[in-house]
């Protein structure tokens, strides 16, 4: 539960950084600031997608662990009969 809360907080902060990057790129007067703004947006998007991927990978690993434990327990109970 603690990891979910920290991931949510980091995700919100990265979304704010992405919005700041959009504002920087939109109001840029030179090419360097525009590139920096778009880079900040790209970094924020990739980071948030990484958080989402890690969340679903964790759920899938818990599901696989539960299925393998259930399979092992049913195999043990059928072999003891």
C-alpha positions in Angstrom: 0.0 0.0 0.0 2.9 2.3 0.8 4.4 1.8 -2.7 1.0 2.7 -4.3 0.9 6.0 -2.4 4.4 7.0 -3.2 3.9 6.1 -6.9 0.8 8.2 -7.0 2.6 11.2 -5.5 5.5 10.8 -7.9 3.1 10.4 -10.8 1.3 13.6 -9.9 4.6 15.5 -9.6 5.7 14.2 -13.0 2.4 15.3 -14.5 3.0 18.8 -13.1 6.5 18.7 -14.6 5.0 17.7 -17.9 2.6 20.7 -17.8 5.4 23.0 -16.9 7.3 21.7 -19.9 4.3 22.4 -22.1 4.1 26.0 -20.9 7.8 26.4 -21.4 7.6 25.1 -25.0 4.6 27.1 -25.8 6.1 30.4 -24.5 9.6 29.8 -25.7 11.4 32.6 -27.5 14.3 30.5 -28.6 14.9 27.0 -29.9 16.8 25.8 -26.8 13.9 26.5 -24.4 11.5 24.9 -26.8 13.6 21.8 -27.0 13.9 21.7 -23.2 10.2 22.1 -22.7 9.4 19.3 -25.1 12.1 17.1 -23.6 10.5 17.7 -20.1 7.1 16.6 -21.5 8.6 13.5 -23.1 10.4 12.6 -19.9 7.3 13.0 -17.8 5.2 10.9 -20.2 7.8 8.1 -20.3 8.1 8.1 -16.5 4.3 8.0 -16.0 4.0 5.1 -18.5 6.8 3.3 -16.5 4.8 3.7 -13.3 1.7 2.3 -15.0 3.7 -0.6 -16.4 5.3 -1.4 -13.0 1.9 -1.3 -11.3 0.4 -3.9 -13.7 3.6 -6.0 -13.6 3.2 -6.2 -9.9 -0.4 -7.2 -10.1 0.4 -9.9 -12.7 3.3 -11.3 -10.6 0.9 -11.5 -7.6 -1.7 -13.3 -9.8 0.9 -15.8 -11.1 2.2 -16.5 -7.6 -1.4 -17.1 -6.4 -2.2 -19.4 -9.3 1.1 -21.4 -8.8 0.4 -21.7 -5.1 -3.1 -23.0 -5.7 -1.8 -25.4 -8.3 0.9 -26.7 -5.9 -1.6 -27.1 -3.0 -4.1 -29.0 -5.2 -1.3 -31.3 -6.5 -0.2 -32.0 -2.9 -3.7 -32.8 -1.8 -4.4 -35.1 -4.7 -1.1 -37.0 -4.2 -1.8 -37.5 -0.5 -5.1 -39.2 -1.2 
